[in-house]
Amino acid sequence: MDSIISNSIIELHDSEVAEITVKGDAEVVISFSPAYIHRSTGRPGVDAGTGWIQKAELKFTGATVTSRLLQVPQNIWKGHLKLADQLLDNEIPIPLNYEGPVELDLVFSTISGVVVQAYSVTLTLIGEARYIEEFRPT
């Protein structure tokens, strides 16, 4: 772990989707294995910090899913998360427990992708994070 308190995000473009599960009519779970996590005392994904990997799950309720997905696992090429009117390009905040209109749009390195629209989303980190690297902006 970082020895200082830090801000954290999942960086989508360095993460991998391991599984997409549709449960019932309105629940979708996207499993990341691994998710790339950037931690920083400043703005994660922008300012200097550290890179970590960890398993994670996004659970959407009241959800519909549109998929152009061929198969999983898939490396994420780009994506965004929209929470009401707030557009988060290439990032998922940690922690995340949000109720309201939400949309996740992922494009994979194979140019396939997935879009999830929902009423709420919760992020769960699974297991221990593993340190990968120092991050210095260029």
Secondary structure by P-SEA (a helix, b strand, c coil): cccccbbbbbbcccccccccccccccbbbbbbcbbbbbbccccccccbbbbbbbbbbbbbccbbbbbcccccccccccbbbbccccccccccccccccccbbbbbbbcccccbbbbbccbbbbbbccbbbbccccccc
